[in-house]
């Protein structure tokens, strides 16, 4: 019983510590000097551009991007399409039009 209580207290303290940490909205930038297909290495099976997603509902596009290239996170921007100036190999910026559809070519970087 004492071991259980001790384990439970450790678990609770770890949980409270984790919950007190600030949330990161997306992974830290993996800085690179390429965008789109220029980032793709020979033999790499993952896509780095998704021209077929222009005009697609933006949340559906995010899902497709993240499931076809497991190395990237789709970041949905606001209607002004303001993004960071960093070129990140692990992010795909998704710019919505006024109806919530992908406005520009989604690509890595």
Backbone bond lengths (Angstrom), bond angles and torsions (degrees), N, CA, C in turn:
res aa  C-N    CA-C-N  psi(-1)  N-CA   C-N-CA  omega(-1)  CA-C   N-CA-C  phi
1 X - - - 1.448 - - 1.535 110.49 -
2 X 1.337 117.22 -40.34 1.463 120.43 -179.53 1.531 110.97 -64.58
3 X 1.327 116.37 -38.59 1.464 120.01 179.49 1.528 110.02 -64.41
4 X 1.332 116.07 -40.90 1.463 120.24 178.46 1.526 110.68 -61.51
5 X 1.319 117.38 -46.88 1.467 120.94 -179.65 1.522 111.07 -63.35
6 X 1.309 116.34 -41.55 1.461 120.36 178.67 1.537 110.34 -62.76
7 X 1.333 116.82 -45.49 1.470 121.22 178.33 1.522 110.76 -62.14
8 X 1.315 116.03 -40.72 1.461 120.69 179.66 1.528 110.80 -64.04
9 X 1.316 117.89 -42.16 1.464 121.44 178.98 1.529 111.28 -64.69
10 X 1.310 116.96 -39.23 1.468 120.24 177.08 1.526 109.88 -64.06
11 X 1.332 115.93 -44.21 1.459 120.23 178.99 1.528 110.98 -60.11
12 X 1.309 117.42 -46.68 1.471 121.52 -179.34 1.523 110.49 -62.43
13 X 1.320 117.87 -43.22 1.465 119.68 -179.21 1.532 110.81 -65.24
14 X 1.335 118.20 -39.34 1.465 121.09 177.11 1.526 110.86 -65.98
15 X 1.326 116.13 -41.14 1.465 120.75 179.21 1.527 110.57 -62.23
16 X 1.318 117.28 -45.94 1.465 120.90 179.83 1.523 111.16 -63.80
17 X 1.320 117.58 -37.71 1.459 120.70 177.56 1.528 110.72 -64.33
18 X 1.320 116.90 -47.13 1.469 121.19 -179.67 1.523 110.51 -61.77
19 X 1.320 117.43 -43.07 1.463 120.98 -178.40 1.523 112.24 -68.61
20 X 1.319 117.94 -21.80 1.463 120.50 -179.62 1.528 112.55 -83.59
21 X 1.337 117.50 -10.96 1.459 121.48 -179.02 1.526 110.11 -77.31
22 X 1.336 117.70 146.06 1.469 119.44 178.12 1.525 110.97 -65.14
23 X 1.319 115.58 145.12 1.460 120.98 179.57 1.527 109.89 -81.07
24 X 1.310 116.31 136.25 1.460 121.91 176.43 1.528 106.44 -96.99
25 X 1.353 118.35 120.06 1.464 119.56 -175.89 1.525 113.67 -67.08
26 X 1.302 117.56 -24.55 1.454 122.06 176.39 1.517 108.04 -159.08
27 X 1.327 118.02 164.38 1.465 120.21 -174.93 1.526 112.69 -62.18
28 X 1.317 117.22 154.12 1.468 120.19 175.43 1.528 110.44 -57.30
29 X 1.312 115.28 150.55 1.463 121.86 -176.95 1.526 111.53 -67.56
30 X 1.328 115.39 128.89 1.461 122.58 171.05 1.531 105.41 -96.01
31 X 1.334 116.30 90.66 1.468 122.40 -171.19 1.526 111.12 -63.92
32 X 1.334 114.97 136.25 1.463 121.13 176.77 1.523 108.74 -146.15
33 X 1.304 116.41 173.40 1.464 120.75 -177.73 1.525 111.91 -112.04
34 X 1.328 117.12 18.82 1.457 120.49 -178.24 1.523 110.05 -128.62
35 X 1.317 116.03 164.87 1.462 121.75 172.72 1.521 108.69 -138.22
36 X 1.317 115.30 154.46 1.457 121.16 175.75 1.509 113.98 57.38
37 X 1.330 115.58 -141.99 1.467 121.24 -176.04 1.520 113.62 -64.60
38 X 1.325 117.76 -17.36 1.471 120.35 177.01 1.528 111.40 -65.75
39 X 1.328 117.37 -18.61 1.475 121.47 179.19 1.529 112.09 -83.38
40 X 1.306 117.07 -14.36 1.460 121.31 -174.74 1.521 111.46 -77.00
41 X 1.313 115.32 125.25 1.466 121.60 177.88 1.526 109.90 -86.56
42 X 1.333 118.51 155.21 1.466 120.68 177.96 1.531 110.90 -56.56
43 X 1.315 115.88 132.45 1.457 121.28 179.22 1.514 114.69 85.49
44 X 1.321 117.97 -4.58 1.466 121.79 179.36 1.529 108.72 -74.82
45 X 1.338 118.02 120.52 1.465 120.08 -174.90 1.530 114.68 -81.12
46 X 1.327 117.85 -9.56 1.463 120.45 -174.17 1.529 112.36 -84.92
47 X 1.348 117.48 143.25 1.465 119.45 173.91 1.528 110.74 -75.70
48 X 1.314 116.67 153.74 1.462 122.70 178.55 1.525 111.75 -123.08
49 X 1.333 116.46 -5.66 1.460 123.43 173.83 1.522 107.75 -139.27
50 X 1.345 116.19 148.83 1.452 121.81 -177.87 1.530 110.11 -133.33
51 X 1.351 118.47 71.78 1.468 120.05 -178.71 1.529 112.78 -63.38
52 X 1.321 116.81 -27.70 1.464 120.76 -179.13 1.524 112.73 -68.50
53 X 1.338 117.67 -12.81 1.463 120.81 -177.72 1.526 113.89 -91.96
54 X 1.321 118.35 -6.91 1.468 120.06 175.28 1.526 107.12 -63.31
55 X 1.338 116.38 126.57 1.462 121.88 -177.36 1.515 113.96 91.81
56 X 1.335 117.18 -3.52 1.464 122.32 178.87 1.525 109.58 -86.05
57 X 1.329 116.88 151.21 1.467 121.63 175.85 1.526 107.62 -56.96
58 X 1.328 116.93 133.20 1.466 121.85 -165.83 1.530 113.97 -65.61
59 X 1.323 118.60 -37.02 1.472 120.45 179.60 1.533 109.89 -70.19
60 X 1.317 116.41 -37.03 1.471 120.16 175.93 1.531 110.08 -64.81
61 X 1.328 116.84 -40.43 1.470 121.10 177.93 1.526 110.66 -62.49
62 X 1.324 117.04 -42.72 1.473 121.66 177.86 1.529 109.70 -58.08
63 X 1.318 116.32 -45.31 1.459 121.58 179.46 1.533 110.64 -59.70
64 X 1.324 116.64 -48.27 1.469 120.86 -178.50 1.526 110.74 -62.19
65 X 1.322 116.96 -45.34 1.469 120.94 -179.55 1.521 110.77 -59.46
66 X 1.330 116.69 -48.60 1.465 120.78 -176.61 1.522 112.72 -69.54
67 X 1.330 117.53 -21.74 1.463 119.89 179.04 1.526 113.21 -95.83
68 X 1.330 117.64 -14.56 1.463 119.13 176.79 1.526 112.22 -98.95
69 X 1.340 116.67 -19.62 1.471 120.91 172.89 1.523 106.86 -134.92
70 X 1.314 115.63 100.09 1.462 121.62 -174.36 1.522 113.25 -69.70
71 X 1.319 117.82 -7.19 1.469 121.71 -178.26 1.524 113.05 -89.48
72 X 1.330 117.77 -7.48 1.464 120.12 -173.81 1.522 112.06 -120.21
73 X 1.329 114.34 159.40 1.459 123.01 173.78 1.519 107.65 -120.20
74 X 1.316 116.29 130.50 1.459 120.71 175.30 1.516 109.61 -81.22
75 X 1.320 116.95 128.11 1.465 122.49 -179.66 1.523 107.69 -112.25
76 X 1.337 116.39 113.86 1.458 121.20 178.52 1.522 108.46 -82.45
77 X 1.319 116.16 122.03 1.464 122.25 -178.91 1.526 110.20 -89.83
78 X 1.339 115.82 169.55 1.458 119.53 175.19 1.527 109.23 -78.51
79 X 1.317 116.97 -179.65 1.469 120.64 -174.10 1.528 113.65 -65.66
80 X 1.347 118.11 -20.14 1.465 119.94 176.32 1.530 111.93 -82.86
81 X 1.306 118.04 -8.16 1.470 124.34 178.21 1.525 111.98 59.64
82 X 1.327 116.09 36.79 1.464 120.73 178.06 1.523 108.02 -80.41
83 X 1.332 116.41 127.75 1.462 120.88 179.57 1.516 109.60 -134.61
84 X 1.310 115.24 167.92 1.454 120.33 176.37 1.521 109.46 -67.64
85 X 1.311 115.88 153.24 1.468 119.41 -179.65 1.527 112.35 -81.40
86 X 1.328 117.62 -8.08 1.463 120.98 178.66 1.529 110.54 -65.97
87 X 1.311 116.05 144.35 1.461 121.39 171.77 1.519 106.59 -99.99
88 X 1.325 115.77 110.58 1.465 121.72 -173.86 1.523 110.38 -113.74
89 X 1.321 115.98 126.37 1.467 121.36 -179.94 1.526 113.17 -73.78
90 X 1.320 117.49 -7.91 1.461 120.12 -178.46 1.530 112.32 -114.10
91 X 1.338 117.37 16.81 1.465 120.96 179.18 1.516 110.91 -132.40
92 X 1.326 113.99 145.82 1.460 121.65 171.74 1.521 106.15 -125.58
93 X 1.326 116.53 116.22 1.468 121.67 -179.78 1.522 108.63 -81.54
94 X 1.331 116.15 129.98 1.461 121.41 -179.87 1.522 109.21 -114.92
95 X 1.314 115.86 115.55 1.459 122.46 -177.95 1.530 109.16 -100.28
96 X 1.344 117.94 120.30 1.464 119.84 -179.56 1.529 112.25 -87.71
97 X 1.327 115.48 150.46 1.458 119.02 169.64 1.534 107.75 -85.43
98 X 1.321 117.73 -171.40 1.470 120.88 -176.42 1.527 113.20 -69.05
99 X 1.345 117.86 -11.62 1.463 121.78 179.93 1.531 113.03 -107.89
100 X 1.333 117.47 3.63 1.464 121.03 178.38 1.521 114.40 86.28
101 X 1.327 116.44 22.22 1.460 121.20 177.10 1.528 109.45 -107.34
102 X 1.323 116.50 155.71 1.465 121.67 -179.00 1.529 108.96 -63.26
103 X 1.339 115.25 125.44 1.464 121.88 -175.12 1.533 112.69 -92.40
104 X 1.331 116.92 -41.15 1.466 122.14 -176.10 1.522 110.42 -121.81
105 X 1.316 115.67 162.72 1.460 122.25 179.67 1.528 111.17 -55.44
106 X 1.343 118.51 117.05 1.465 119.90 174.34 1.528 109.37 -73.64
107 X 1.330 115.85 128.19 1.461 119.93 178.60 1.522 109.97 -151.26
108 X 1.308 115.23 153.66 1.461 121.77 177.32 1.519 108.57 -62.11
109 X 1.317 115.61 141.18 1.461 120.55 177.14 1.469 111.04 107.02
